[in-house]
Amino acid sequence: QSLTAGCSAAGWSGDLSGSTNPTAIIMNADKNVTATFTQTGGSGQVAHEETKTGGSSSSTTVTTSASLTAATDHFYLAAISTKPNISVTGVTGLGLSWTLVKAQCAGRSQTRVEVWKAQGTPSGNGTVTATLASAPSNAAIAVSRYSGVDTSNPVGNFTSGNTGGADGACSGGI
């Protein structure tokens, strides 16, 4: 049986007690053991609330064309794509602190995608802007807002790749 994301083991009751995890029990008779879990963050039910997009050409910024709704403790995820491979130097918006999750280039350094995240208490509704290291031919941004996300581990494990393989180099691909 699987557990809802955002839960952690809180302890044992019945013929096993305490909170050591993992633990062992000697099965020398019928046993009645109950595992208790507590929610560590989020509602356990992640819901997509909205996505706003935007684009630019030959500019050092790309901004969503419409405002996102400010919602305390909601999780904001921004994906920025550039052609050619131009890095994002920062993301701003909603009065939140944005941090880089992962960046990946194409196998021939033709394009780049970066994912940034933010959560907390926004200062108000607003657009989100990515600032780029230089002006690419084209850039696009998509920002999504989610509710119910575990605040202690909103992204979980993350992997990326290109035609050069997992976390592939920016050259040598097809």
Secondary structure, DSSP 8 states (H G I E B T S, - for coil): ----TTEEEEEEEESS-B--SS-----SS---EEEEEEE-SS-S--EEEEEEEEEEES-SEEE-SS-B---TT-EEEEEEEEES---EEEEEETT---EEEEEEE-TTSS-EEEEEEEES--SSSB-EEEEESS--SEEEEEEEEEES--TTSSS-S---EETTEET--SSS--
